């Protein structure tokens, strides 16, 4: 994970094995001004990535900030659709 201004780029796998670390690091970056989460460099996913995104969205809403997600992996869109939350996270430049 790396920060580029207000953009947070998540890279590598995001699975049950490392989601706690990704969640904590992402939350820290979002609390210090990151506003867009770019998922285009994520290499492996399971539903843990969706859970992390929903947690980040919940925290953003609680603190009154808007965050967005870009370059969602197709597998993530499929998982979100299966869980019925695709309207929350899918779409180009989705903002929350």
C-alpha positions in Angstrom: 0.0 0.0 0.0 1.3 3.4 -0.9 0.1 7.0 -0.7 0.2 9.5 -3.5 -1.4 12.7 -2.3 -5.0 12.0 -1.6 -4.8 8.7 -3.4 -4.2 5.4 -1.6 -3.0 2.6 -3.9 -3.6 -0.9 -2.5 -1.4 -3.5 -4.1 -0.7 -7.2 -3.8 -3.2 -9.7 -2.3 -6.0 -8.8 0.0 -7.3 -12.0 1.6 -8.2 -13.3 5.0 -4.5 -13.9 5.6 -3.7 -10.2 5.6 -6.9 -8.2 5.7 -6.4 -7.0 9.3 -3.2 -5.3 8.3 -4.7 -3.9 5.1 -7.7 -2.6 7.0 -5.7 -0.9 9.8 -3.2 0.6 7.3 -6.0 1.9 5.1 -7.9 3.3 8.0 -4.8 5.2 9.1 -4.2 6.6 5.7 -7.9 7.6 5.2 -7.9 9.3 8.6 -4.9 11.5 7.5 -6.4 12.7 4.2 -6.5 9.9 1.6 -9.8 10.2 -0.2 -9.5 7.8 -3.1 -8.7 4.1 -2.8 -7.2 2.7 -6.0 -7.6 -1.1 -6.2 -6.1 -1.6 -9.6 -2.9 -3.2 -8.3 -4.6 -5.8 -6.1 -3.5 -9.2 -7.3 -5.6 -11.6 -5.3 -8.9 -11.2 -3.4 -11.6 -12.8 -1.5 -14.6 -11.3 0.4 -12.1 -9.8 2.9 -11.5 -6.9 0.5 -15.2 -6.1 0.3 -15.3 -6.2 4.1 -12.4 -3.8 4.4 -14.0 -1.4 1.9 -17.3 -1.5 3.8 -15.5 -0.8 7.1 -13.6 2.2 5.5 -16.9 3.5 4.1 -18.5 3.2 7.6 -15.7 5.1 9.2 -15.7 7.8 6.5 -19.4 8.3 7.0 -18.9 8.4 10.8 -16.3 11.2 10.4 -18.2 13.1 7.8 -15.7 12.6 4.9 -16.3 11.3 1.4 -14.1 8.5 0.0 -14.1 6.9 -3.4 -12.9 3.7 -5.0 -11.3 3.3 -8.4 -10.2 0.4 -10.6 -12.1 -2.3 -8.8 -11.1 -5.8 -9.6 -13.8 -7.6 -11.6 -13.8 -10.4 -9.0 -14.6 -7.8 -6.3 -17.5 -6.5 -8.4 -18.8 -10.1 -8.7 -18.6 -10.7 -4.9 -20.3 -7.4 -4.2 -23.1 -8.3 -6.6 -23.5 -11.7 -4.9 -23.8 -10.0 -1.5 -26.2 -7.4 -2.9 -24.0 -4.4 -2.1 -22.7 -3.7 -5.6 -24.5 -0.4 -5.6 -22.4 0.7 -2.7 -19.0 -0.1 -4.2 -19.2 -0.7 -7.9 -18.8 1.6 -10.9 -16.1 3.8 -12.2 -15.2 6.6 -9.8 -17.7 5.3 -7.2 -17.8 7.9 -4.4 -19.0 7.3 -0.8 
